[in-house]
């Protein structure tokens, strides 16, 4: 969709170069969401790590995402007009 609009995206392969805890925390702040909102709940690591436990701190969830980047919901799109979760894909238009 971005290329159709003449924009060449910078794609970060988060499984090859996972974001650290500070980066995840900054993304969460910029998105205005809580760590649980960025979790992919269908990944096996979600169950294996017991991330459904409501007693887990935000810091523990961010740590889990840094250690297991498959847990991070995607895509996250950063554009000149802000940052959004790219689902549904039309949301990307808000930041370009």
N, C-alpha and C positions, 0 to 999 in steps of 0.2 A: 504494500500500500504506500509506504514512504517513497519507494523508488518511482512509483507511478506519479507521484507528486514532485519528482525531480530532486528528492532528498536522498543522499547516500548515507545510510545509517552506520554508525560505529557499533558493531556487534561485539559484545563482551561474552566470551564463552566461559560462563561462570563455573562449569564443571572442571575446566582446565585451569582456570585462575579464580578460585573461589574468593568471594569478598570476606574480609575479616570482620570481626565484631563491630569495630568502629564504623566501617562502611555500612554494614547492615543497619546499625542504630541511626546513622545519618539518613539513610533511605527511608526508614520508618518515620523519622521526624518530618522529613520533607513530604512524604505521602500523607502524613497526618493520621496514621493508623497504628494499631497495637501489634506487637509481635505475633500474636495468634492469628491476626488477619492476613499475615504473609505466609503462613504455613500451608503446605500442601498436605492435606490430611489423608490422602489415599496412598502416600508413599509408605513402603514397608518400614522405613526408619521411624515414621511417626508412631506406629504401634510398638515397635521394638524398644524405643526410647521412652515410652510411656508419656508422650507429649499431650495426651488428652487429660492428664492430671491437672485439674484447675489450681492445685496448690503450687505448681511450678511458677517460679518468678519469671518476669520478662527477661531478665539477664540469662537465666538458664535456657530459655527458648532461643534467644539470640545466639548463645553459645552453640546450641545444637544445630542451628542453621549454618553457622560458620564451619562447623566440623562436618556437616552433612548437607552440602549445598543443594542436593536434590529436593530438600524440604522447602526451598524458597519458591514461592509462587512467581510465575513469570508470564509474559515479559513485563519488565519495568522499563518504561520509556521516559527518558529525560530529554526535554526539548527546550527551546528558547523561552517558552511560556510556562514552564513548570515541569512537573513530574506526575505520571499516572501509572496505574496498573493497566496493561494493554489488553484487558478483557472487559467488555467486548472490544474488538479491535477498533471500533469507531472512537473509543475514548482517546486514542492516540492523536486524533485531530485536534483535541483540546490544547495540546502543548506544542504543536508545530506552527 
